[in-house]
């Protein structure tokens, strides 16, 4: 029957299996020139500004997706770390964007709203909202895991070599995506998806894989978008 445990599950975690399925594209995301130039503090501030204006537009869809995963999780114990992360990303102390918009000369909200959504932004928001509304718990977790794990992967990779003698807009974005707390968030989300992989059937696992691979594609598109003329 297709409900029996996946044969290689015992040796390979489901999230590792998904990451391996993304292959070279995962590597391109976590080694993208955006992450390298950001860490060096050498990124063109116009590129960073374009990226941050668009990235900020995910917040609502991300909150909806994370809240949906929390609501669909299987136990209270599974929900609590997600609730704490949700509070953090929506908290008043999360001022990186407003300070960065000030520093990069785009603090006027009305002016900023005149900048149209990029195709990559629309696609990302659509995936998050679609999966939040109609997806399985596994699909929700797959999209969340790509978003957070890919960022932790590049954040940890560049952390040691990050230039701190430049304005905060670059190194603080690295700090937000590395370190003990963020690592724990990723371990929590991966742990839920790994567990989910052991209880869902082949069809459920394939849905997770599709959502995961689409999210990796969107991550690459989003970094590339920041450099497009």
ZANUTI-462565 format. One record per residue (C-alpha): residue in one letter; z, y, x; residue number from 1. Coordinates in steps of 0.02 Angstrom, whole numbers, plus 50000, padded with zeros to 5 digits. Example, Ala and Ser with C-alpha at 12.3 -4.5 7.8 and 13.67 -1.06 7.14 Angstrom:
2
+---+-------+-------+-------+-----+
! r !    zz !    yy !    xx !   k !
+---+-------+-------+-------+-----+
! A ! 50390 ! 49775 ! 50615 !   1 !
! S ! 50357 ! 49947 ! 50684 !   2 !
+---+-------+-------+-------+-----+
//
This chain:
229
+---+-------+-------+-------+-----+
! r !    zz !    yy !    xx !   k !
+---+-------+-------+-------+-----+
! X ! 50000 ! 50000 ! 50000 !   1 !
! X ! 49970 ! 50178 ! 50059 !   2 !
! X ! 50152 ! 50225 ! 50034 !   3 !
! X ! 50215 ! 50120 ! 50179 !   4 !
! X ! 50270 ! 50210 ! 50335 !   5 !
! X ! 50130 ! 50271 ! 50446 !   6 !
! X ! 50112 ! 50144 ! 50588 !   7 !
! X ! 50124 ! 50268 ! 50732 !   8 !
! X ! 50261 ! 50371 ! 50650 !   9 !
! X ! 50393 ! 50283 ! 50750 !  10 !
! X ! 50323 ! 50341 ! 50917 !  11 !
! X ! 50244 ! 50510 ! 50875 !  12 !
! X ! 50325 ! 50646 ! 50770 !  13 !
! X ! 50217 ! 50703 ! 50625 !  14 !
! X ! 50212 ! 50883 ! 50690 !  15 !
! X ! 50153 ! 50819 ! 50861 !  16 !
! X ! 50019 ! 50718 ! 50775 !  17 !
! X ! 49962 ! 50874 ! 50682 !  18 !
! X ! 49962 ! 50979 ! 50840 !  19 !
! X ! 49860 ! 50847 ! 50930 !  20 !
! X ! 49737 ! 50848 ! 50785 !  21 !
! X ! 49711 ! 51035 ! 50816 !  22 !
! X ! 49666 ! 50990 ! 50996 !  23 !
! X ! 49587 ! 51126 ! 51103 !  24 !
! X ! 49602 ! 51256 ! 50967 !  25 !
! X ! 49792 ! 51248 ! 50975 !  26 !
! X ! 49780 ! 51278 ! 51162 !  27 !
! X ! 49663 ! 51426 ! 51135 !  28 !
! X ! 49788 ! 51505 ! 51015 !  29 !
! X ! 49942 ! 51485 ! 51125 !  30 !
! X ! 49847 ! 51544 ! 51280 !  31 !
! X ! 49749 ! 51682 ! 51195 !  32 !
! X ! 49711 ! 51836 ! 51300 !  33 !
! X ! 49809 ! 51939 ! 51173 !  34 !
! X ! 49969 ! 51849 ! 51225 !  35 !
! X ! 49931 ! 51867 ! 51411 !  36 !
! X ! 49887 ! 52052 ! 51402 !  37 !
! X ! 50035 ! 52086 ! 51287 !  38 !
! X ! 50158 ! 52008 ! 51409 !  39 !
! X ! 50085 ! 52104 ! 51556 !  40 !
! X ! 50103 ! 52264 ! 51455 !  41 !
! X ! 49919 ! 52295 ! 51488 !  42 !
! X ! 49854 ! 52267 ! 51312 !  43 !
! X ! 49747 ! 52409 ! 51244 !  44 !
! X ! 49863 ! 52501 ! 51126 !  45 !
! X ! 49719 ! 52518 ! 51002 !  46 !
! X ! 49706 ! 52328 ! 50997 !  47 !
! X ! 49894 ! 52312 ! 50973 !  48 !
! X ! 49895 ! 52445 ! 50837 !  49 !
! X ! 49753 ! 52357 ! 50743 !  50 !
! X ! 49844 ! 52191 ! 50758 !  51 !
! X ! 50014 ! 52258 ! 50700 !  52 !
! X ! 49944 ! 52354 ! 50551 !  53 !
! X ! 49862 ! 52192 ! 50492 !  54 !
! X ! 50007 ! 52077 ! 50539 !  55 !
! X ! 50129 ! 52184 ! 50439 !  56 !
! X ! 50026 ! 52145 ! 50283 !  57 !
! X ! 50075 ! 51961 ! 50291 !  58 !
! X ! 50258 ! 51995 ! 50261 !  59 !
! X ! 50254 ! 51980 ! 50071 !  60 !
! X ! 50146 ! 51822 ! 50070 !  61 !
! X ! 50254 ! 51746 ! 50208 !  62 !
! X ! 50413 ! 51783 ! 50108 !  63 !
! X ! 50335 ! 51702 ! 49954 !  64 !
! X ! 50285 ! 51548 ! 50056 !  65 !
! X ! 50454 ! 51529 ! 50142 !  66 !
! X ! 50547 ! 51554 ! 49977 !  67 !
! X ! 50436 ! 51422 ! 49896 !  68 !
! X ! 50472 ! 51299 ! 50036 !  69 !
! X ! 50658 ! 51334 ! 50016 !  70 !
! X ! 50646 ! 51306 ! 49827 !  71 !
! X ! 50548 ! 51144 ! 49851 !  72 !
! X ! 50653 ! 51073 ! 49992 !  73 !
! X ! 50741 ! 50910 ! 49951 !  74 !
! X ! 50924 ! 50956 ! 49977 !  75 !
! X ! 51039 ! 51107 ! 49990 !  76 !
! X ! 51065 ! 51064 ! 50173 !  77 !
! X ! 50877 ! 51076 ! 50199 !  78 !
! X ! 50873 ! 51247 ! 50115 !  79 !
! X ! 51013 ! 51341 ! 50202 !  80 !
! X ! 50933 ! 51378 ! 50373 !  81 !
! X ! 50777 ! 51436 ! 50280 !  82 !
! X ! 50882 ! 51554 ! 50175 !  83 !
! X ! 50959 ! 51627 ! 50332 !  84 !
! X ! 50788 ! 51653 ! 50412 !  85 !
! X ! 50725 ! 51733 ! 50251 !  86 !
! X ! 50870 ! 51856 ! 50255 !  87 !
! X ! 50832 ! 51897 ! 50437 !  88 !
! X ! 50648 ! 51936 ! 50414 !  89 !
! X ! 50683 ! 52044 ! 50261 !  90 !
! X ! 50838 ! 52127 ! 50333 !  91 !
! X ! 50860 ! 52313 ! 50369 !  92 !
! X ! 50890 ! 52277 ! 50554 !  93 !
! X ! 50712 ! 52213 ! 50569 !  94 !
! X ! 50643 ! 52382 ! 50624 !  95 !
! X ! 50513 ! 52329 ! 50753 !  96 !
! X ! 50364 ! 52375 ! 50643 !  97 !
! X ! 50422 ! 52548 ! 50592 !  98 !
! X ! 50471 ! 52594 ! 50770 !  99 !
! X ! 50306 ! 52525 ! 50835 ! 100 !
! X ! 50204 ! 52619 ! 50705 ! 101 !
! X ! 50295 ! 52777 ! 50759 ! 102 !
! X ! 50261 ! 52741 ! 50943 ! 103 !
! X ! 50077 ! 52698 ! 50911 ! 104 !
! X ! 50047 ! 52852 ! 50804 ! 105 !
! X ! 50023 ! 52768 ! 50636 ! 106 !
! X ! 50191 ! 52796 ! 50550 ! 107 !
! X ! 50115 ! 52881 ! 50397 ! 108 !
! X ! 50115 ! 52741 ! 50268 ! 109 !
! X ! 49983 ! 52824 ! 50157 ! 110 !
! X ! 49865 ! 52845 ! 50305 ! 111 !
! X ! 49898 ! 52667 ! 50361 ! 112 !
! X ! 49859 ! 52598 ! 50188 ! 113 !
! X ! 49685 ! 52674 ! 50200 ! 114 !
! X ! 49645 ! 52549 ! 50338 ! 115 !
! X ! 49558 ! 52405 ! 50248 ! 116 !
! X ! 49619 ! 52226 ! 50259 ! 117 !
! X ! 49524 ! 52127 ! 50390 ! 118 !
! X ! 49440 ! 51965 ! 50335 ! 119 !
! X ! 49565 ! 51865 ! 50439 ! 120 !
! X ! 49709 ! 51952 ! 50350 ! 121 !
! X ! 49639 ! 51915 ! 50177 ! 122 !
! X ! 49609 ! 51733 ! 50223 ! 123 !
! X ! 49787 ! 51714 ! 50290 ! 124 !
! X ! 49869 ! 51795 ! 50139 ! 125 !
! X ! 49762 ! 51687 ! 50024 ! 126 !
! X ! 49812 ! 51527 ! 50113 ! 127 !
! X ! 49997 ! 51570 ! 50108 ! 128 !
! X ! 49995 ! 51619 ! 49924 ! 129 !
! X ! 49885 ! 51473 ! 49871 ! 130 !
! X ! 49994 ! 51345 ! 49961 ! 131 !
! X ! 50154 ! 51429 ! 49896 ! 132 !
! X ! 50090 ! 51418 ! 49717 ! 133 !
! X ! 49998 ! 51251 ! 49712 ! 134 !
! X ! 50038 ! 51158 ! 49872 ! 135 !
! X ! 50155 ! 51013 ! 49909 ! 136 !
! X ! 50313 ! 51040 ! 50010 ! 137 !
! X ! 50222 ! 50961 ! 50157 ! 138 !
! X ! 50079 ! 51086 ! 50144 ! 139 !
! X ! 50200 ! 51232 ! 50133 ! 140 !
! X ! 50292 ! 51171 ! 50287 ! 141 !
! X ! 50127 ! 51141 ! 50379 ! 142 !
! X ! 50074 ! 51322 ! 50361 ! 143 !
! X ! 50248 ! 51386 ! 50407 ! 144 !
! X ! 50256 ! 51271 ! 50559 ! 145 !
! X ! 50089 ! 51333 ! 50626 ! 146 !
! X ! 50140 ! 51515 ! 50605 ! 147 !
! X ! 50308 ! 51495 ! 50690 ! 148 !
! X ! 50278 ! 51355 ! 50815 ! 149 !
! X ! 50117 ! 51429 ! 50886 ! 150 !
! X ! 50208 ! 51595 ! 50911 ! 151 !
! X ! 50359 ! 51512 ! 50992 ! 152 !
! X ! 50239 ! 51417 ! 51106 ! 153 !
! X ! 50155 ! 51572 ! 51174 ! 154 !
! X ! 50316 ! 51674 ! 51170 ! 155 !
! X ! 50408 ! 51549 ! 51279 ! 156 !
! X ! 50256 ! 51530 ! 51392 ! 157 !
! X ! 50246 ! 51716 ! 51436 ! 158 !
! X ! 50431 ! 51760 ! 51423 ! 159 !
! X ! 50475 ! 51741 ! 51608 ! 160 !
! X ! 50327 ! 51847 ! 51665 ! 161 !
! X ! 50344 ! 51983 ! 51532 ! 162 !
! X ! 50335 ! 52162 ! 51598 ! 163 !
! X ! 50483 ! 52264 ! 51536 ! 164 !
! X ! 50437 ! 52425 ! 51627 ! 165 !
! X ! 50323 ! 52479 ! 51485 ! 166 !
! X ! 50353 ! 52537 ! 51306 ! 167 !
! X ! 50446 ! 52417 ! 51192 ! 168 !
! X ! 50297 ! 52381 ! 51078 ! 169 !
! X ! 50237 ! 52244 ! 51196 ! 170 !
! X ! 50391 ! 52156 ! 51264 ! 171 !
! X ! 50492 ! 52166 ! 51104 ! 172 !
! X ! 50354 ! 52069 ! 51013 ! 173 !
! X ! 50376 ! 51934 ! 51146 ! 174 !
! X ! 50565 ! 51936 ! 51125 ! 175 !
! X ! 50549 ! 51916 ! 50936 ! 176 !
! X ! 50451 ! 51755 ! 50964 ! 177 !
! X ! 50555 ! 51671 ! 51098 ! 178 !
! X ! 50736 ! 51630 ! 51137 ! 179 !
! X ! 50872 ! 51522 ! 51060 ! 180 !
! X ! 50873 ! 51584 ! 50880 ! 181 !
! X ! 50684 ! 51576 ! 50855 ! 182 !
! X ! 50679 ! 51406 ! 50941 ! 183 !
! X ! 50808 ! 51345 ! 50814 ! 184 !
! X ! 50703 ! 51409 ! 50669 ! 185 !
! X ! 50551 ! 51314 ! 50735 ! 186 !
! X ! 50655 ! 51156 ! 50764 ! 187 !
! X ! 50719 ! 51169 ! 50584 ! 188 !
! X ! 50544 ! 51190 ! 50508 ! 189 !
! X ! 50469 ! 51053 ! 50618 ! 190 !
! X ! 50615 ! 50939 ! 50576 ! 191 !
! X ! 50583 ! 50959 ! 50389 ! 192 !
! X ! 50397 ! 50925 ! 50411 ! 193 !
! X ! 50430 ! 50775 ! 50526 ! 194 !
! X ! 50547 ! 50705 ! 50393 ! 195 !
! X ! 50420 ! 50741 ! 50256 ! 196 !
! X ! 50289 ! 50645 ! 50355 ! 197 !
! X ! 50395 ! 50488 ! 50341 ! 198 !
! X ! 50414 ! 50495 ! 50151 ! 199 !
! X ! 50241 ! 50549 ! 50090 ! 200 !
! X ! 50087 ! 50439 ! 50072 ! 201 !
! X ! 49923 ! 50449 ! 50166 ! 202 !
! X ! 49849 ! 50572 ! 50042 ! 203 !
! X ! 50000 ! 50685 ! 50062 ! 204 !
! X ! 49985 ! 50675 ! 50251 ! 205 !
! X ! 49800 ! 50718 ! 50243 ! 206 !
! X ! 49840 ! 50872 ! 50137 ! 207 !
! X ! 49964 ! 50925 ! 50271 ! 208 !
! X ! 49833 ! 50901 ! 50406 ! 209 !
! X ! 49705 ! 51006 ! 50313 ! 210 !
! X ! 49829 ! 51148 ! 50286 ! 211 !
! X ! 49888 ! 51138 ! 50468 ! 212 !
! X ! 49711 ! 51143 ! 50540 ! 213 !
! X ! 49659 ! 51285 ! 50426 ! 214 !
! X ! 49812 ! 51385 ! 50480 ! 215 !
! X ! 49772 ! 51356 ! 50665 ! 216 !
! X ! 49594 ! 51418 ! 50634 ! 217 !
! X ! 49664 ! 51574 ! 50549 ! 218 !
! X ! 49783 ! 51607 ! 50695 ! 219 !
! X ! 49635 ! 51605 ! 50816 ! 220 !
! X ! 49530 ! 51714 ! 50700 ! 221 !
! X ! 49674 ! 51838 ! 50686 ! 222 !
! X ! 49695 ! 51860 ! 50875 ! 223 !
! X ! 49506 ! 51875 ! 50895 ! 224 !
! X ! 49501 ! 52005 ! 50755 ! 225 !
! X ! 49616 ! 52121 ! 50853 ! 226 !
! X ! 49482 ! 52135 ! 50989 ! 227 !
! X ! 49330 ! 52150 ! 50874 ! 228 !
! X ! 49249 ! 52323 ! 50883 ! 229 !
+---+-------+-------+-------+-----+
//
